[in-house]
Amino acid sequence: MYDIGLPSGKSLFQLFTERILALEVLAAQRFPTRPREDIQIPFYVMTSKMNHETTFEFFKEHEFFGLKESQMFFFPQGTLPCFTTDGKFILENAHKLATASDGNGGIYKAMETSGALANLQARGVKYLHVFSVDNALCKAADPTFIGYCINKEADCGNKVVWKTRPDESVGVVAKRNGAYCVVEYSELDRAASEKVDPSTGKLSFGAANICNHFYTIDFLVNVVLPKSSLKYHVAHKKIPMADETGETYTPTSNSGIKLESFIFDVFPLSSRMAVLSVPRETEFAPVKNAPGNPIDSPDSARRMMHEEGKAWLIAAANSFSKRTEDVDTFVHEKLDKAQCIEISPLVSYNGEGLEAHVKSLMEGSPCEIIRLD
């Protein structure tokens, strides 16, 4: 639901949904004899107990951003009680235990108990692309990633980007006792985090996890659900709790412990794991910090979307223009002077089909905002 300040005002949910719609159009073009109504990519949204109704109503209010309601499935993740640091339950008020969502690793159990997994099976779905909600550049249902994993006959897959610096606070994909896993940044000592592979010049432990995963339905049904007993990770948080009168208040410092499971804790169960390294600048624009922050914020996400759009437009110009100087003028007079470039996913999923738009831009007058809808 979050608006990152694009000229269009589109939320992250709308961007993801429109990318799915764009893929449906591309698939229909690839298979013109198939009825258009048969080409549908289902979209499943895991919510929390706290925002489930709000999330559903947001999509409903916006008519599911062009998807059919029957394509969508909303399901809440589970909750776990909160504890004090000495292991006692925390009361939210005089009559209610304090609880919190069980982490993104709760997706597996939630899919089973909510009926989401059965719904997927009933649709005949074989493969899943799972991603976090806060990456503005996420290519929903990415055919390159899914195709790569299928080609590798993987039962589980993970996209990574390379760390920008040794102390970047991200987990990294590695192998432990021969099995893939994610090692949290806090688990790496300084020597390991700074180690460089001499053959590449890159960090040895640099494959940053960005919560962008592939699974086969068979892997979830036959391996994850029967065999996984996810461990819980401790998170110290400011937990709303009851005061001496039984009223709820929010402490100003960490007051207790939340237990969370992580989605990647099933990686060691995979017998055929695939890892795909992708460019950070075109695949990972997390929105975690407040506006005004230069890193991992709405501002940085808009900047990265601008740069990606600019690169697409330059590539499109080069694809048809025979005069290098015409492209150079286009870049200098139009693109370099634009304050914001936003290309709707409905216009282009990954830079394709922009030639006619670029011809129009090259013939038109300069503009501060280049927005293609």
Secondary structure, DSSP 8 states (H G I E B T S, - for coil): --B---TT--BHHHHHHHHHHHHHHHHHHHSTTS-GGG----EEEEE-TTTHHHHHHHHHHTGGGGS-GGGEEEEE--EEE-B-TTS-B-EEETTEE-EEE--GGGHHHHHHHHSHHHHHHHHT--EEEEE-TTBTT--TT-HHHHHHHHHTT-SEEEEEEE-SSTT----EEEEETTEEEEE-GGGS-HHHHH-B-TTTSSBTT-EEEEEEEEEEHHHIIIIIHHH-----EEEEE---EE-TTS-EE--SS--EEEEE--GGGGGGG-SSEEEEE--HHHH--B--S-TT-SSSSHHHHHHHHHHHHHHHHHHHHHHH-S-HHHHHHHIIIIITT-SEEEE-TTT-SSS-S-HHHHHHHHHS---SEEEE-
